[in-house]
Amino acid sequence: MTESVGSEDLTLRESVGGYSILVDGEHIGMIEAVPGHMEYIELELNWEGKGAGRAAVQEFVRLSRRAGESEVRTNNATSEAMEHILETEGFERRDDGSGWTKQLN
């Protein structure tokens, strides 16, 4: 199994309710989302802590940009790890506390 996942290793494939997260063709999780709005990311436990969550967020931001979105919004992060990923990937917590936003250039 892969010890570390970068965005070059990961693919998002459209599926019911969002996107399947694939690494080298293997399904490792799901993003419930539409371009520009991410509801939830779920990874299989054995893939946590290997960079897959960060790589999935990065790929989703690129996908949203290609779809013509001007920002990516999320609901509240459900874990400290996801909050850390969002912060370090340039997302800002919304003033009303309802989630995070990243402006796309």
ABEGO torsion letter per residue (X at the ends): XBABBBAAABBBBBBBGEBBBBBGGBBAEBBBBBBGBBABBBBBAAABGAGAAAAAAAAAAAAAAAAGBABBBBBBBABAAAAAAAAAAGBBBBAAGAEBBBBBX
